[in-house]
Amino acid sequence: MRRQRWILVAAAAGLTVAALTLGGVLHESSPPSPAAAAAPGSPAVRAMPGDTAGMVTQLQAKLRTNPGNVPALDSLGLAYQQRARETGDPSYYTKSGEALHKALALVPRDLVATSGLGSLALSRHRFRSALVLGQRARSISPTTARNYGVIGDALVELGRYHAAFKTFDRMAAMQPGLSSYARVAHARQLLGDVPGAVAAMRLAADAAQGQGEAEAWTHVQLGLIYLSVGRYRAAATEDREALYVFPDYALALDALARAEAGLGRYSEALRYEQEAVNRIPLPQYVATLGDLYAATGRPGLARKQYELIGVIQRLLVANGVKTDLETALFNVDHGIRLHASLALARLARRERPSIDGDDVLAWALERTWHCGEALRFSKRALGLGTLDALKYFHRGMIEGCLGHRAEQRAWLRRALRLSPEFSVRWAPVARRELR
């Protein structure tokens, strides 16, 4: 298909010469951008590499003496986004927006502030706004590669994959490196090319060496690719490498917990997931911890974790993060207000018409017995050829909802062949259905 040739040809070109945002704080693929490194003209700071907190302190001091220092405002806005990634505190998104909007008020065509606001919109799941800001940044500077990253990431979440892949191709041709390699890896994974995704993410990891959190991020992403196809030991190896590079990294602790669960080592999985929650209580970490408690026969502890999620989501929403899709999926998975959750899934899918939006809506429809409509959206969710055991499981349950027993068994077997422990909650259900 032509759509595949675009990304594969460009990726191959990148390989011969030699961040992905996709959802921000609630998504597993948080961007690896080191805060002010990409800001041309940003003021020199004496903070140690990787010391974002120190960078923030010094930039704040500069701005106290010169509030109109636009490069410092740019760098501070980007540094706040990095702090949000490092700490999980969504209030840094609000601070980032304030700094970048101040910079734009002083210099309306400020490239760094414009593209930085695009990245912020991605992290807040405001993908249409991110696309507009990315295109505005590109109009200011058509030769700046990171603008194409913002545009491409937004296009992916809006389900415009062909346009997104062409945009990533252009970015990779303009500036081969960590951000473009990571995007090529994600595009290949979306198209079902796991070996190609691994190869591109290894290039990203090589490009990120010595960059602290960015290097650790690439190892986690590589581990997640392995995890998606049931290579749990390889995933755990990458997660441990991430923790060696960037100790106590919550993203790596969460990923390692899931790899350990895949290996059947539930006590280790619980320990790592609890550490991840202690570091950064993101909803997906708390939900996984609850599911691990439920799987190990501790429903009371599971309920306590689930009760925290609403509080955390309200904090995210208060800082501008849209959580409709994630909230709908959690509620549907756990049987919470199913008809209201279906309405939320419909709204989320309209705002985020990607394969993930299609899949969550399909699952919500199946859980509320709208089986025929669920099948239509499940087919869309699988249309790219992505290898995703959870989407296969959802399809199997939808086929069962329609009374198609042979198709149900085929899809459930496919899910378990791809990744036998694809979900602490749902893999056992798939095995029970097959029995």
Summary of the structure (lengths in Angstrom):
residues: 435
radius of gyration: 21.1
end to end distance: 38.2
largest distance: 71.2
contacts: 1647
relative contact order: 0.08
helix: 75%
strand: 0%
